[in-house]
Amino acid sequence: MEAIGYFTTESVVRNEYKPTLIDEQKAQADMLIEYCNGGSYTVNTKGITISGRGVKSHYGNGFYEVTESRLRKLQSEYNIMPNF
């Protein structure tokens, strides 16, 4: 059996995090789904104010609990990604 090793000029720096493609997509998203429980979802709106039918409660800091039907309407207007 023979082992071959390859060396590169770039090494990984310890304790340095490189953002992935998913991290970049989450940063570009208008809203993030933080939690789901049955028919309701907790959404981080990143500063977008939502109100009206289907909004169950507002937790502060841009977090809202919305129904599934309201989430579907928001998805047609905004770029929404899960944050889990």
BALOBA-1460 file (C-alpha; in Angstrom, 3 decimals):
// residues 84
<rec num="1" residu="m" x="0.000" y="0.000" z="0.000"/>
<rec num="2" residu="e" x="1.279" y="3.426" z="-0.906"/>
<rec num="3" residu="a" x="0.191" y="6.778" z="0.515"/>
<rec num="4" residu="i" x="0.541" y="9.981" z="-1.467"/>
<rec num="5" residu="g" x="0.413" y="13.382" z="0.263"/>
<rec num="6" residu="y" x="-0.241" y="16.694" z="-1.408"/>
<rec num="7" residu="f" x="0.812" y="20.016" z="0.031"/>
<rec num="8" residu="t" x="-0.725" y="23.368" z="-0.811"/>
<rec num="9" residu="t" x="0.646" y="26.836" z="-0.316"/>
<rec num="10" residu="e" x="-2.526" y="27.966" z="1.471"/>
<rec num="11" residu="s" x="-3.106" y="26.610" z="4.920"/>
<rec num="12" residu="v" x="-6.178" y="26.963" z="7.066"/>
<rec num="13" residu="v" x="-5.687" y="29.554" z="9.777"/>
<rec num="14" residu="r" x="-6.806" y="28.303" z="13.162"/>
<rec num="15" residu="n" x="-9.877" y="29.946" z="14.685"/>
<rec num="16" residu="e" x="-10.714" y="31.724" z="11.444"/>
<rec num="17" residu="y" x="-14.175" y="31.125" z="10.008"/>
<rec num="18" residu="k" x="-14.711" y="31.356" z="6.281"/>
<rec num="19" residu="p" x="-18.337" y="32.092" z="5.337"/>
<rec num="20" residu="t" x="-19.952" y="29.439" z="3.167"/>
<rec num="21" residu="l" x="-22.359" y="29.884" z="0.271"/>
<rec num="22" residu="i" x="-25.282" y="29.253" z="2.632"/>
<rec num="23" residu="d" x="-24.052" y="32.006" z="4.980"/>
<rec num="24" residu="e" x="-23.941" y="34.436" z="2.057"/>
<rec num="25" residu="q" x="-27.460" y="33.471" z="0.935"/>
<rec num="26" residu="k" x="-28.809" y="33.967" z="4.463"/>
<rec num="27" residu="a" x="-27.212" y="37.402" z="4.606"/>
<rec num="28" residu="q" x="-28.949" y="38.355" z="1.341"/>
<rec num="29" residu="a" x="-32.352" y="37.027" z="2.444"/>
<rec num="30" residu="d" x="-35.045" y="39.541" z="3.396"/>
<rec num="31" residu="m" x="-36.365" y="37.367" z="6.237"/>
<rec num="32" residu="l" x="-35.261" y="34.242" z="8.100"/>
<rec num="33" residu="i" x="-37.482" y="31.507" z="9.528"/>
<rec num="34" residu="e" x="-36.112" y="30.943" z="13.020"/>
<rec num="35" residu="y" x="-38.585" y="28.393" z="14.422"/>
<rec num="36" residu="c" x="-41.573" y="26.380" z="13.281"/>
<rec num="37" residu="n" x="-44.238" y="24.773" z="15.436"/>
<rec num="38" residu="g" x="-47.199" y="23.128" z="13.778"/>
<rec num="39" residu="g" x="-49.055" y="25.833" z="11.871"/>
<rec num="40" residu="s" x="-47.054" y="28.818" z="13.122"/>
<rec num="41" residu="y" x="-43.604" y="30.134" z="12.301"/>
<rec num="42" residu="t" x="-41.289" y="32.558" z="14.067"/>
<rec num="43" residu="v" x="-39.767" y="34.861" z="11.474"/>
<rec num="44" residu="n" x="-36.889" y="37.331" z="11.798"/>
<rec num="45" residu="t" x="-37.937" y="40.130" z="9.450"/>
<rec num="46" residu="k" x="-34.596" y="41.980" z="9.625"/>
<rec num="47" residu="g" x="-36.323" y="45.313" z="10.182"/>
<rec num="48" residu="i" x="-39.299" y="44.873" z="7.829"/>
<rec num="49" residu="t" x="-42.534" y="45.666" z="9.665"/>
<rec num="50" residu="i" x="-45.443" y="43.313" z="9.018"/>
<rec num="51" residu="s" x="-48.962" y="43.455" z="10.387"/>
<rec num="52" residu="g" x="-52.469" y="42.341" z="9.633"/>
<rec num="53" residu="r" x="-54.221" y="39.042" z="9.401"/>
<rec num="54" residu="g" x="-52.027" y="36.031" z="10.064"/>
<rec num="55" residu="v" x="-49.593" y="37.795" z="12.396"/>
<rec num="56" residu="k" x="-50.086" y="36.137" z="15.783"/>
<rec num="57" residu="s" x="-47.648" y="38.172" z="17.861"/>
<rec num="58" residu="h" x="-44.680" y="40.525" z="17.725"/>
<rec num="59" residu="y" x="-41.788" y="39.595" z="20.022"/>
<rec num="60" residu="g" x="-39.590" y="42.628" z="19.393"/>
<rec num="61" residu="n" x="-36.261" y="42.947" z="17.607"/>
<rec num="62" residu="g" x="-37.976" y="42.111" z="14.300"/>
<rec num="63" residu="f" x="-39.325" y="38.703" z="15.364"/>
<rec num="64" residu="y" x="-42.928" y="37.861" z="14.502"/>
<rec num="65" residu="e" x="-45.010" y="34.726" z="14.880"/>
<rec num="66" residu="v" x="-47.049" y="34.181" z="11.719"/>
<rec num="67" residu="t" x="-49.428" y="31.536" z="10.410"/>
<rec num="68" residu="e" x="-48.567" y="29.252" z="7.526"/>
<rec num="69" residu="s" x="-50.885" y="31.070" z="5.118"/>
<rec num="70" residu="r" x="-49.314" y="34.427" z="6.023"/>
<rec num="71" residu="l" x="-45.844" y="32.935" z="5.531"/>
<rec num="72" residu="r" x="-46.831" y="31.771" z="2.023"/>
<rec num="73" residu="k" x="-47.987" y="35.315" z="1.169"/>
<rec num="74" residu="l" x="-44.744" y="36.765" z="2.523"/>
<rec num="75" residu="q" x="-42.743" y="34.252" z="0.471"/>
<rec num="76" residu="s" x="-44.365" y="35.558" z="-2.700"/>
<rec num="77" residu="e" x="-43.173" y="39.097" z="-1.828"/>
<rec num="78" residu="y" x="-39.828" y="38.528" z="-0.092"/>
<rec num="79" residu="n" x="-36.819" y="36.227" z="-0.204"/>
<rec num="80" residu="i" x="-37.272" y="34.031" z="2.903"/>
<rec num="81" residu="m" x="-34.845" y="31.309" z="3.999"/>
<rec num="82" residu="p" x="-34.726" y="28.985" z="7.005"/>
<rec num="83" residu="n" x="-32.100" y="29.750" z="9.625"/>
<rec num="84" residu="f" x="-31.679" y="26.199" z="10.904"/>
